[in-house]
Amino acid sequence: MLGRRTKIVATLGPATDPDGVLDALADAGIDCARLNCSHGTADDLRSRADAVREAAERGGRAIGLLFDLQGPKLRLAADTAPRTITPGETVVFTGRENGGTEERVRVDFPDFVRLVTDRSQIVIGDGVPRLIVESLGPGEVVARAVSMGQLAPRKGINVTYARPELPAITEKDAADLALAAQLGADYVALSFVRSAADIEELRARLSEHDWHGRTIAKIEKVEAYENLEEILAAADGVMVARGDFGVEAGVARVPLMQKQTIRRATQAGKMVITATQMLESMIHAPEPTRAEATDVANAVIDGTSAVMLSAETSVGEYPVEAVRAMSQLAEAAEESPDIHGRARSDQEETAAAAVMHAAVELAEDIDAVALVVPTTLGGSPRACAKYRTRRPIIALAHDRSIADQLTLEWGVYPHTMPVHKTVDELIESALVTAKEFAGLPTGARVVITTGRQAGATGGTSMIMVREIP
């Protein structure tokens, strides 16, 4: 039961809809199911969310539910004439309605010119062509191509260092986050984050729906990477979204950006997901390539909290095999003598956080089989997870939604247990629940934490060494 520490996010889609597939994915090792709001209808999202909850109930385990918002999308107009752009060629872009001609390429956003700055680069499709802005004029942007690529109708377009003319949350996003709140999603991820203000707006919108889950900022714009410190302070976690970041910044910058984002997130004690093309070949092949195996291993050794599968599970031919392969690769990588990302011990801000750090150290010193952490809101197991202890952290939440919100925390194994009136009752119940849930042997030593009042929040102040009954 207590094996792999790194968590697995699997994206749902047509390939996971048939009966029995979600149960097989759960058996293979998924910890969180991602619903990509860029694809499918509201009914599709609702049906898949319900299926996740039902699969978790059948399996008797926590499975998180992540709504990934689409965010604002720029596209070339539908009447764009297809053509190939070569390096050195000049292209004139406009956002004016009916402004597209053979000489001018129209973007399907009227305020496109206001969006662009003299620092901006314009990137088409998956990264080519890439153009440098040379001048801004009335109603038009003049840019020079630095790489070859195709212009075509409805192709996506990215603008680096853009002015905040695009809304952080679109009308579609607003409808999707309302649905996420209604369905009790555990995580909501915001696309194309530029600053902490975007996350604060997301949180405010969700608060209007009385939603109390976890927010994730997708780091996929150059501005987000440059503003990472403030974004980490505002969000509950981040996602290294390598696809769009590679488009914006160029693929050569992705590896260092990934490593730095993982390092800075873990040092801040925040959960971090590494995503995009991790096992891309498994969309059509039953096993990963050696390069993909190395990619996963590097992310795990760097200390990522979770790794994510996208098309591999949503539309791939081998969704269950992809999850199983990811699980095996992550568990093998965790055999490394050094898993990076352990938070420094000088970052405790509260007495409760210092207690959890002491509990982690004590578990190591006495060779405990696990830390057993009863929790009301999830803060205590998160405080343990940031130290990347190899001792499993059995988080026993009094509410199922809190257990589900711990599914992406490194090394945390969430489960539920009843609320008890006294601390003594809570401790005894926690030991029995941990034994049954995790298969801990009778007589094994564990470190257990609690407060002086059962069920109180933020009051962890006691550490005990106990034996499993």
C-alpha positions as CSV (number, residue, x, y, z in Angstrom):
1,M,0.0,0.0,0.0
2,L,2.8,2.5,0.9
3,G,5.0,2.6,-2.1
4,R,5.5,5.4,-4.6
5,R,5.7,8.9,-3.1
6,T,5.4,10.9,-6.3
7,K,1.8,11.4,-7.3
8,I,0.2,10.7,-10.7
9,V,-2.3,13.0,-12.5
10,A,-4.2,11.4,-15.4
11,T,-6.3,13.4,-17.8
12,L,-9.7,12.0,-18.6
13,G,-11.2,11.9,-22.0
14,P,-12.9,9.6,-24.6
15,A,-10.3,6.9,-23.9
16,T,-11.2,6.7,-20.2
17,D,-15.0,6.8,-20.6
18,P,-15.7,3.1,-21.3
19,D,-16.9,1.1,-18.3
20,G,-14.2,-0.3,-16.1
21,V,-11.4,2.0,-17.4
22,L,-11.4,4.4,-14.5
23,D,-11.3,1.4,-12.0
24,A,-8.3,0.1,-13.9
25,L,-6.6,3.5,-13.8
26,A,-7.2,3.6,-10.1
27,D,-5.7,0.1,-9.7
28,A,-2.8,1.2,-11.9
29,G,-2.0,4.1,-9.6
30,I,-3.7,7.4,-10.4
31,D,-3.9,9.8,-7.5
32,C,-5.8,12.7,-9.2
33,A,-8.0,12.9,-12.3
34,R,-7.7,16.0,-14.5
35,L,-10.6,17.4,-16.5
36,N,-9.3,19.6,-19.3
37,C,-12.0,22.3,-19.8
38,S,-10.6,23.0,-23.2
39,H,-12.3,19.9,-24.5
40,G,-15.7,18.5,-24.1
41,T,-19.0,20.0,-23.0
42,A,-20.3,20.8,-19.5
43,D,-22.2,17.5,-19.5
44,D,-18.9,15.7,-20.4
45,L,-17.2,17.4,-17.4
46,R,-20.1,16.6,-15.1
47,S,-20.2,12.9,-16.2
48,R,-16.5,12.4,-15.8
49,A,-16.4,14.1,-12.4
50,D,-19.2,11.8,-11.2
51,A,-17.4,8.8,-12.5
52,V,-14.2,9.8,-10.6
53,R,-16.2,10.0,-7.3
54,E,-17.8,6.7,-8.0
55,A,-14.5,5.0,-8.8
56,A,-13.0,6.3,-5.6
57,E,-15.9,5.0,-3.6
58,R,-15.6,1.6,-5.1
59,G,-11.9,1.5,-4.6
60,G,-12.1,2.8,-1.0
61,R,-9.4,5.4,-1.6
62,A,-9.0,9.1,-2.1
63,I,-8.7,10.3,-5.8
64,G,-8.4,14.0,-6.3
65,L,-10.4,15.9,-9.0
66,L,-8.7,18.7,-10.9
67,F,-10.5,21.2,-13.2
68,D,-8.0,22.8,-15.6
69,L,-9.5,26.0,-17.0
70,Q,-8.9,26.8,-20.7
71,G,-7.9,30.5,-20.2
72,P,-7.8,33.1,-22.9
73,K,-6.9,31.8,-26.3
74,L,-5.7,34.0,-29.2
75,R,-6.1,32.6,-32.8
76,L,-5.5,33.8,-36.3
77,A,-8.8,34.7,-38.1
78,A,-10.7,32.1,-40.0
79,D,-10.0,33.9,-43.3
80,T,-6.2,33.8,-42.9
81,A,-4.6,32.8,-46.2
82,P,-2.4,29.8,-45.6
83,R,1.3,30.5,-46.4
84,T,4.8,29.7,-45.3
85,I,6.8,32.4,-43.5
86,T,10.6,32.4,-43.9
87,P,13.3,34.0,-41.7
88,G,13.7,37.7,-42.3
89,E,10.2,38.1,-43.8
90,T,8.0,40.9,-42.5
91,V,4.4,40.2,-41.4
92,V,1.8,42.8,-40.6
93,F,-0.8,41.8,-38.0
94,T,-4.0,43.6,-37.3
95,G,-7.0,43.0,-35.0
96,R,-9.4,45.2,-37.0
97,E,-12.6,43.5,-38.1
98,N,-12.4,42.9,-41.9
99,G,-8.8,44.1,-41.7
100,G,-7.3,40.9,-43.1
101,T,-5.8,41.1,-46.6
102,E,-3.0,39.4,-48.5
103,E,-0.7,42.0,-46.9
104,R,-2.2,41.9,-43.4
105,V,-2.9,39.0,-41.2
106,R,-5.9,39.4,-38.9
107,V,-5.9,38.1,-35.3
108,D,-9.3,37.2,-33.9
109,F,-9.0,39.8,-31.1
110,P,-9.9,43.4,-31.8
111,D,-7.5,44.9,-29.2
112,F,-4.5,42.9,-30.5
113,V,-2.4,46.0,-31.1
114,R,-2.9,47.2,-27.6
115,L,-1.9,43.8,-26.3
116,V,1.6,43.9,-28.0
117,T,4.6,45.8,-26.5
118,D,8.0,46.6,-28.1
119,R,9.4,43.7,-26.0
120,S,7.0,41.2,-27.4
121,Q,7.6,38.2,-29.6
122,I,4.7,36.7,-31.6
123,V,4.6,33.0,-31.7
124,I,2.4,31.0,-34.0
125,G,1.1,27.4,-33.5
126,D,3.4,25.1,-31.5
127,G,6.4,27.5,-31.7
128,V,7.0,28.3,-35.3
129,P,7.1,30.7,-36.9
130,R,8.4,33.1,-34.2
131,L,8.5,36.8,-35.0
132,I,10.1,39.8,-33.3
133,V,8.0,43.0,-33.0
134,E,9.7,45.8,-35.0
135,S,7.1,48.5,-34.8
136,L,3.6,49.4,-33.6
137,G,1.4,51.6,-35.7
138,P,-2.3,52.7,-35.8
139,G,-4.2,49.4,-35.9
140,E,-1.3,47.2,-36.8
141,V,1.8,45.4,-35.6
142,V,4.9,44.9,-37.9
143,A,7.0,41.9,-37.0
144,R,10.0,40.1,-38.5
145,A,10.2,36.3,-38.6
146,V,13.2,34.6,-37.0
147,S,12.1,31.1,-37.8
148,M,10.2,29.4,-40.6
149,G,6.6,28.2,-40.1
150,Q,3.1,28.1,-41.4
151,L,0.3,30.7,-41.1
152,A,-3.1,29.1,-41.4
153,P,-6.7,29.8,-40.4
154,R,-7.5,29.5,-36.6
155,K,-3.9,28.7,-35.7
156,G,-3.1,29.6,-32.1
157,I,-1.0,32.7,-31.4
158,N,1.0,33.7,-28.3
159,V,2.3,37.1,-27.4
160,T,5.2,37.4,-24.9
161,Y,5.4,40.3,-22.5
162,A,1.9,41.3,-23.4
163,R,-0.1,44.1,-21.8
164,P,-2.9,42.8,-19.5
165,E,-5.6,43.4,-22.2
166,L,-6.7,39.7,-22.2
167,P,-8.9,38.7,-19.2
168,A,-7.3,36.3,-16.8
169,I,-10.6,34.5,-16.6
170,T,-12.9,34.4,-19.6
171,E,-16.7,33.9,-19.7
172,K,-16.1,30.2,-20.5
173,D,-13.7,29.9,-17.5
174,A,-16.3,31.6,-15.3
175,A,-18.9,29.0,-16.3
176,D,-16.4,26.1,-15.8
177,L,-15.3,27.3,-12.4
178,A,-18.9,27.6,-11.3
179,L,-19.3,24.0,-12.4
180,A,-16.1,23.0,-10.6
181,A,-17.4,24.5,-7.4
182,Q,-20.8,22.8,-7.8
183,L,-19.2,19.4,-8.3
184,G,-16.8,19.9,-5.4
185,A,-13.6,19.9,-7.4
186,D,-10.5,19.5,-5.2
187,Y,-8.2,21.6,-7.4
188,V,-8.7,24.3,-10.0
189,A,-5.8,25.2,-12.3
190,L,-5.6,28.6,-14.0
191,S,-4.0,28.7,-17.5
192,F,-1.8,31.5,-18.7
193,V,-1.1,33.0,-15.3
194,R,0.9,36.2,-15.5
195,S,1.0,37.5,-11.9
196,A,-0.3,36.9,-8.4
197,A,-3.3,39.1,-9.2
198,D,-4.6,36.5,-11.6
199,I,-4.6,33.9,-8.8
200,E,-6.2,36.3,-6.4
201,E,-9.0,36.9,-9.0
202,L,-9.5,33.2,-9.3
203,R,-9.7,32.8,-5.6
204,A,-12.2,35.6,-5.3
205,R,-14.4,34.2,-8.0
206,L,-14.4,30.8,-6.4
207,S,-15.1,32.3,-3.0
208,E,-18.3,33.6,-4.5
209,H,-19.3,30.0,-5.0
210,D,-18.3,29.1,-1.4
211,W,-15.6,26.8,-2.8
212,H,-12.7,25.8,-0.4
213,G,-10.4,23.7,-2.6
214,R,-6.8,24.3,-3.8
215,T,-5.7,26.7,-6.5
216,I,-2.9,25.8,-9.0
217,A,-1.1,28.3,-11.2
218,K,0.1,27.0,-14.5
219,I,3.6,28.3,-15.3
220,E,3.5,28.6,-19.0
221,K,4.2,32.3,-19.8
222,V,7.5,34.1,-19.6
223,E,5.9,36.6,-17.3
224,A,4.8,33.9,-14.9
225,Y,8.3,32.5,-14.6
226,E,9.7,36.0,-13.9
227,N,7.0,36.6,-11.3
228,L,7.2,33.1,-9.8
229,E,7.9,34.2,-6.2
230,E,4.7,36.3,-5.9
231,I,2.7,33.6,-7.7
232,L,4.0,30.9,-5.3
233,A,2.9,33.1,-2.4
234,A,-0.6,33.5,-3.8
235,A,-1.3,30.0,-5.1
236,D,-1.6,26.6,-3.3
237,G,0.5,25.0,-6.0
238,V,2.0,25.3,-9.5
239,M,2.1,23.3,-12.6
240,V,5.1,23.3,-14.9
241,A,3.2,23.5,-18.1
242,R,6.0,22.7,-20.5
243,G,4.0,22.8,-23.7
244,D,3.0,26.5,-23.9
245,F,6.1,27.6,-22.1
246,G,8.1,25.9,-24.8
247,V,6.1,27.8,-27.4
248,E,6.5,31.1,-25.7
249,A,10.2,30.9,-24.6
250,G,11.5,28.3,-26.9
251,V,12.2,24.6,-26.1
252,A,15.8,25.3,-25.1
253,R,14.6,27.2,-22.0
254,V,12.2,24.5,-20.8
255,P,14.6,22.2,-18.9
256,L,16.1,24.9,-16.7
257,M,12.7,26.5,-16.2
258,Q,11.4,23.2,-15.0
259,K,14.2,22.6,-12.6
260,Q,14.0,26.1,-11.2
261,T,10.3,26.0,-10.8
262,I,10.4,22.7,-9.0
263,R,13.2,23.9,-6.7
264,R,11.5,27.2,-5.8
265,A,8.1,25.6,-5.3
266,T,9.4,22.9,-3.0
267,Q,11.4,25.5,-1.0
268,A,8.3,27.5,-0.6
269,G,6.5,24.4,0.7
270,K,4.1,24.3,-2.3
271,M,2.9,21.4,-4.3
272,V,4.3,21.2,-7.9
273,I,3.1,19.2,-10.9
274,T,5.3,18.5,-13.9
275,A,3.3,18.2,-17.1
276,T,3.2,17.8,-20.9
277,Q,4.5,15.0,-23.1
278,M,6.0,13.0,-20.3
279,L,5.1,9.7,-22.0
280,E,3.9,11.1,-25.4
281,S,4.9,8.0,-27.3
282,M,2.4,5.9,-25.3
283,I,-0.4,7.6,-27.1
284,H,0.2,4.9,-29.7
285,A,2.8,2.6,-28.1
286,P,2.4,0.2,-25.2
287,E,5.6,1.2,-23.5
288,P,7.6,4.5,-23.2
289,T,10.9,5.4,-24.8
290,R,14.1,5.5,-22.9
291,A,14.2,9.2,-23.2
292,E,10.8,9.5,-21.7
293,A,11.8,7.3,-18.8
294,T,14.8,9.6,-18.2
295,D,12.6,12.6,-18.3
296,V,10.2,11.2,-15.7
297,A,13.1,10.2,-13.5
298,N,14.7,13.6,-13.6
299,A,11.5,15.3,-12.6
300,V,11.1,12.8,-9.7
301,I,14.7,13.2,-8.5
302,D,14.3,17.0,-8.7
303,G,11.5,16.6,-6.1
304,T,8.3,17.2,-8.2
305,S,5.2,16.5,-6.1
306,A,3.4,14.9,-9.1
307,V,3.8,14.0,-12.8
308,M,1.0,14.4,-15.2
309,L,-0.3,12.4,-18.2
310,S,-2.4,14.3,-20.8
311,A,-3.2,12.8,-24.3
312,E,-1.6,9.6,-23.1
313,T,-4.7,8.8,-21.1
314,S,-7.4,11.1,-22.5
315,V,-7.2,9.9,-26.1
316,G,-4.4,7.4,-26.1
317,E,-4.6,3.8,-27.1
318,Y,-3.0,2.6,-23.8
319,P,-4.3,4.7,-21.0
320,V,-4.0,2.0,-18.2
321,E,-0.5,1.0,-19.4
322,A,0.6,4.6,-19.4
323,V,-0.4,5.1,-15.8
324,R,1.2,1.8,-14.8
325,A,4.4,2.7,-16.6
326,M,4.5,6.2,-15.0
327,S,4.0,4.6,-11.6
328,Q,6.9,2.1,-12.2
329,L,9.2,4.8,-13.5
330,A,8.5,7.1,-10.6
331,E,8.9,4.4,-8.0
332,A,12.2,3.3,-9.5
333,A,13.5,6.9,-9.6
334,E,12.7,7.3,-5.9
335,E,15.4,4.7,-5.2
336,S,17.9,7.5,-5.9
337,P,19.9,8.2,-2.8
338,D,19.1,11.9,-3.2
339,I,15.6,13.3,-3.8
340,H,16.0,17.0,-4.1
341,G,13.5,19.6,-3.0
342,R,13.6,19.1,0.8
343,A,12.6,22.5,2.3
344,R,15.2,24.2,4.5
345,S,14.5,23.9,8.2
346,D,14.8,27.7,8.7
347,Q,11.5,28.4,7.0
348,E,9.1,27.5,9.8
349,E,6.7,30.4,10.4
350,T,4.6,29.0,13.2
351,A,5.0,26.8,16.3
352,A,2.8,24.1,14.6
353,A,5.1,24.0,11.6
354,A,8.1,23.6,13.9
355,V,6.3,20.7,15.6
356,M,5.7,19.0,12.3
357,H,9.4,19.4,11.3
358,A,10.4,17.9,14.7
359,A,8.0,15.0,14.0
360,V,9.7,14.3,10.6
361,E,13.1,14.3,12.2
362,L,12.0,12.0,15.1
363,A,10.5,9.5,12.6
364,E,13.9,9.3,10.9
365,D,15.8,9.0,14.1
366,I,13.8,6.1,15.5
367,D,13.3,4.4,12.1
368,A,9.5,4.7,12.4
369,V,7.5,2.8,9.7
370,A,5.3,5.9,9.2
371,L,4.1,9.3,10.5
372,V,0.4,9.2,11.4
373,V,-1.1,12.6,11.1
374,P,-4.8,13.2,12.0
375,T,-5.9,16.5,10.3
376,T,-8.8,18.8,10.1
377,L,-7.8,21.0,7.2
378,G,-4.7,19.3,5.8
379,G,-2.1,21.7,7.0
380,S,-0.1,19.3,9.2
381,P,0.5,16.6,6.5
382,R,1.5,19.4,4.0
383,A,4.0,20.7,6.5
384,C,5.5,17.2,6.7
385,A,5.5,16.7,2.9
386,K,7.7,19.6,2.1
387,Y,10.6,17.9,3.9
388,R,10.5,14.9,1.4
389,T,10.8,12.4,4.2
390,R,11.0,8.8,3.0
391,R,8.7,7.8,5.9
392,P,5.2,7.6,4.6
393,I,2.8,10.3,5.9
394,I,-0.6,8.7,6.7
395,A,-3.0,11.7,6.7
396,L,-6.2,10.9,8.4
397,A,-8.8,13.6,7.6
398,H,-12.1,14.0,9.3
399,D,-13.7,15.1,6.0
400,R,-13.5,13.3,2.6
401,S,-12.9,16.5,0.7
402,I,-9.8,17.3,2.8
403,A,-8.4,13.8,2.1
404,D,-9.0,14.4,-1.6
405,Q,-7.2,17.7,-1.4
406,L,-4.1,15.9,-0.1
407,T,-3.8,13.5,-3.0
408,L,-1.1,15.5,-4.8
409,E,1.1,16.0,-1.8
410,W,4.4,14.1,-2.0
411,G,4.6,11.1,0.2
412,V,1.2,11.7,1.7
413,Y,-1.3,8.8,1.8
414,P,-4.7,10.3,2.6
415,H,-7.7,8.5,4.2
416,T,-10.7,9.4,6.4
417,M,-11.4,8.8,10.0
418,P,-14.3,9.9,12.3
419,V,-14.1,12.9,14.6
420,H,-13.6,12.0,18.3
421,K,-14.4,13.9,21.4
422,T,-11.1,13.4,23.2
423,V,-7.5,13.3,22.2
424,D,-7.1,9.8,23.7
425,E,-9.9,8.4,21.6
426,L,-8.5,10.2,18.5
427,I,-5.1,8.6,19.0
428,E,-6.4,5.1,19.5
429,S,-8.7,5.4,16.5
430,A,-5.9,6.8,14.3
431,L,-3.6,3.9,15.1
432,V,-6.3,1.4,14.2
433,T,-7.3,3.2,11.1
434,A,-3.6,3.5,9.9
435,K,-3.1,-0.2,10.5
436,E,-6.2,-1.2,8.5
437,F,-5.7,1.4,5.7
438,A,-1.9,1.0,5.2
439,G,-1.4,-2.6,6.3
440,L,1.0,-1.6,9.1
441,P,2.1,-4.6,11.2
442,T,1.2,-5.0,14.8
443,G,4.0,-3.7,17.1
444,A,5.5,-1.4,14.4
445,R,6.6,2.0,15.8
446,V,5.0,5.1,14.4
447,V,5.2,8.8,15.2
448,I,1.8,10.4,15.7
449,T,0.9,14.1,16.0
450,T,-2.1,15.8,17.4
451,G,-3.3,18.9,19.3
452,R,-4.4,19.2,22.8
453,Q,-8.0,19.4,21.6
454,A,-9.5,16.8,19.3
455,G,-10.7,18.3,16.0
456,A,-9.3,21.7,16.5
457,T,-7.6,23.5,13.6
458,G,-4.0,24.8,13.7
459,G,-3.2,23.5,17.1
460,T,-0.8,20.6,16.5
461,S,1.5,20.7,19.5
462,M,2.0,17.1,20.6
463,I,4.3,14.3,19.2
464,M,4.2,10.7,20.4
465,V,5.9,7.5,19.6
466,R,3.4,4.7,19.6
467,E,3.2,1.1,18.5
468,I,0.5,-0.2,16.2
469,P,-1.9,-2.3,18.2
